[in-house]
Amino acid sequence: MIRYEHPLNERVRTLLRLEDLFDKVAFFSAQEEPYDHHAALVILFEILDVTGRADMKSELLQELDRQKQALELLYKSPENLEGDLDLDQILDDIQTSSQDLRTVAGKIGENMRDNEWLMSIKQRVGLPGGACEFDLPSYRYWLHLESEVRRNDLNEWITPLLPVEKSFRILLHLLRDTGKTENHTANKGMFQQMGAGKTAHLLSLKLDESLPCVPEISAHKFALTVRFIVASSRQKTRIYEEDVAFGLTSCTL
């Protein structure tokens, strides 16, 4: 099965972008080759851009605190026996994550923004072909260092961002755990449901990976529409004109 997620507000959209970027950084920084570490650094710059808002840290803290209060109420209720959540562990994780996030001084990623060398590279990689050796000879030198040296540098730059990563992963775990999956069929590649987006923050759609189509999701508080498009890099966009069975989960924080 392939899972396709569709965020229904800007906050969840940002969390999903951060999850994707941190997963890629973890992958590329663990590799050995210079090009892998170049990719990791470019993605780190993307994380800086996504977390560049001054209120990012306060928003994460507010949401963690809101979830903590809701879970503490649930903890006192017999309903906490339902579901797969380990409330003790999650409450501990929220407490630890909030404390760690409060220790982050200044703006998120300030350690990288204060590094003149890194910012000179960030400025160049934003241009097509801007990171060529004749533009950034010192960066070329860094890429020729031992892989362990480069990895240590990457870890040094990533470490101050880890409280942010832990925070959004907790929130996404809670968000995804709230939904219940319903099975549906899109007749001739089309599906519509009224009122599906009224309270949901995230829609998660599961599709058999053997089907040669991908979902195109449009949702608002009045209706959800899913069109299944033929998955092809060679043909014009067109509807997959067969019935498609899929699972749909509506998730709310």
Residue pairs with C-beta under 8 A, 6 or more apart in sequence:
1 206
1 207
1 208
1 209
1 247
2 206
2 207
2 208
2 209
3 204
3 205
3 206
4 204
4 205
4 206
4 207
4 214
4 215
4 217
5 16
5 202
5 203
5 204
5 205
6 202
6 203
6 204
6 205
6 217
6 219
7 13
7 15
7 16
7 201
7 202
8 197
8 200
8 201
8 202
8 203
8 219
9 201
11 59
11 63
11 201
12 175
12 201
12 202
12 253
14 50
15 168
15 171
15 172
15 175
16 172
17 50
18 47
18 50
18 51
18 164
18 165
18 168
19 168
19 169
19 172
21 43
21 46
21 47
21 50
22 47
22 161
22 165
24 39
24 40
24 43
25 40
25 43
25 44
25 47
25 154
25 158
28 36
28 37
28 39
28 40
28 43
29 36
29 37
29 40
29 151
29 154
29 155
29 158
30 151
31 37
32 147
33 147
34 143
34 144
34 150
37 143
37 147
37 150
37 151
37 154
38 131
38 143
40 154
41 121
41 154
42 125
44 112
44 154
44 157
44 158
45 121
45 122
45 125
47 109
47 161
48 109
48 112
48 113
48 122
51 108
51 109
51 161
51 164
52 107
52 108
52 109
54 107
56 108
56 164
57 101
57 104
57 107
57 108
57 164
60 101
60 164
60 167
60 168
60 171
61 98
61 101
61 102
61 167
63 171
63 253
64 94
64 97
64 98
64 101
64 167
64 170
64 171
65 98
67 94
67 170
67 171
67 174
67 253
68 91
68 94
68 95
68 98
71 85
71 87
71 90
71 91
71 94
72 91
74 80
74 87
75 87
75 91
80 87
83 177
84 177
85 174
85 177
90 170
90 173
90 174
93 166
93 170
94 170
96 166
97 163
97 166
97 167
97 170
98 167
100 162
100 163
100 166
101 163
101 164
101 167
103 163
104 160
104 163
104 164
107 113
108 161
108 164
109 160
109 161
110 160
111 157
111 160
112 118
112 119
112 157
113 119
115 157
117 138
118 157
120 136
121 131
121 136
121 139
123 130
124 130
124 131
124 135
124 136
125 131
131 139
133 140
142 150
142 153
143 150
171 253
174 253
175 201
175 202
175 251
175 252
175 253
176 202
176 204
176 249
176 251
177 251
178 251
178 252
178 253
179 200
179 202
179 204
179 249
179 250
179 251
179 252
180 249
181 204
181 206
181 247
181 248
181 249
182 247
182 248
182 249
183 245
183 246
183 247
183 248
184 191
184 193
184 245
184 246
184 247
184 248
185 191
185 243
185 244
185 245
185 246
186 226
186 228
186 243
186 244
186 246
187 243
188 239
188 241
188 242
188 243
189 213
189 227
189 228
189 229
189 239
189 240
189 241
189 242
189 243
189 244
190 225
190 226
190 227
190 228
190 239
191 224
191 225
191 226
191 228
191 244
191 246
192 223
192 224
192 225
192 226
193 223
193 224
193 248
194 222
194 223
194 224
195 221
195 222
195 223
196 203
196 219
196 223
196 224
196 250
197 203
197 219
197 220
197 221
197 222
197 223
197 224
197 250
198 221
198 222
199 250
199 252
200 219
200 250
200 251
200 252
201 251
201 252
201 253
202 250
202 251
202 252
203 217
203 219
203 224
203 248
203 249
203 250
203 251
204 248
204 249
204 251
205 215
205 217
205 226
205 246
205 247
205 248
205 249
206 246
206 247
206 248
206 249
207 213
207 214
207 215
207 244
207 246
207 247
208 245
211 228
211 240
211 244
212 230
212 231
212 232
212 240
213 228
213 229
213 230
213 231
213 240
213 244
214 228
214 229
214 231
215 226
215 227
215 228
215 229
215 246
216 226
216 227
216 228
216 229
217 224
217 225
217 226
218 224
218 225
218 226
218 227
219 225
226 246
227 239
228 239
228 240
228 244
229 237
229 238
229 239
229 240
230 237
230 238
230 239
230 240
